[in-house]
Amino acid sequence: MAAVSGFGVGLLPNWVVSTDIHSGKLMPLFNDPDGRKEDIYCEYLLTRQKN
C-alpha cells in the first residue's frame, strides 16, 4: 500500500530491494518519468539481521 502525499506502508520482497537502498533511507517508490505521481516514497526498514 502506498499513499500519495501522506503515509502508507509498502511491503516488498527481498529480491526487489537493490543494493543502493539502505535501511532508513527515503527512496522514490515508482519510476515516474512523466511526474504524474508526485511525493510517492518508501522508507526501507531493515527486517532481518545476519548472524
Beta strands, then each sheet from edge to edge (+ up, - down):
strand 1: 26-28
strand 2: 41-43
sheet 1: 1+ 2-
end
